Amino acid sequence: MRQYIRYIILGIVLLLAVFCLVMAIPDMKPRADRAFIRKGNQLYHEHQWTAAETMYRKAIAVDGDNAQAVYNLGCALMMQRKDSLAVQQFMKAGQMEKGTVRKAWNYHNSGVISENHRQYGQAIPFYEEALRNNPSDDQTRYNLALCQKLLKNPPKNKNQNQNKNQKNNNKNKQNKNKQDQNKNQNKNQNQNQNQNKNQQNPNQPRMSKQNAEQLLNAAVQQEQATKAKLQKNMVQPSRKQLEDNW
């Protein structure tokens, strides 16, 4: 009887051991995807965005519910200018993420991408959602206020400014052509008058070559000064702050 009880106890112990082993197998998956994430982060900080993307995708293949891998994949895509794909990953990670601060990072970066494309109406809800999850994020609050301002008063397009400058240049050229025509007409009239005067008074001296060159140099300097006034300074937009990968 006692031996029978021992067999029962031994069987229970073996069953518990097998159960613990089975329960431990799923824990191997996070260790594998964490290794891919660490390798991806190393490549990311070395600016090897494509290689980092590959590592993050491998981590997701091991565990598709790893919000960290999905978020980092969005960062790698964003650095490759694959903005639409990056937003998809940020939205996916934002829904998966449980932590409010990390959830806010996803919406913040989605807002930055929309803002960089001057899609201020789309950026505003992203920033608002980021602030709902992390109200102490001053950078997001600043970006939100800026987008709200730019949505009401959108900046002038660079091409519009170029077209405006081109129109001004054409107008100035037309005015200059009219002035040149008037100068030529006045010059011809003066020449005719001088010829008439010379014919009337053959002993009167003609304009010297030196005086003619001085007048020509003065006209050239005036034209260069006009061109210098038409030059405009160009302002390049700055890239907004992005939340880095984990």
Salt bridges, closest charged atoms under 4 A:
GLU53 OE2 - ARG57 NE 3.04
GLU53 OE1 - LYS82 NZ 3.71
ASP83 OD2 - HIS117 NE2 2.61
GLU115 OE2 - LYS240 NZ 3.76
GLU129 OE1 - ARG132 NH2 2.80
ASP138 OD1 - ARG141 NH1 3.06
ASP180 OD2 - LYS176 NZ 3.11
GLU223 OE2 - LYS176 NZ 3.95
GLU223 OE2 - LYS227 NZ 3.92
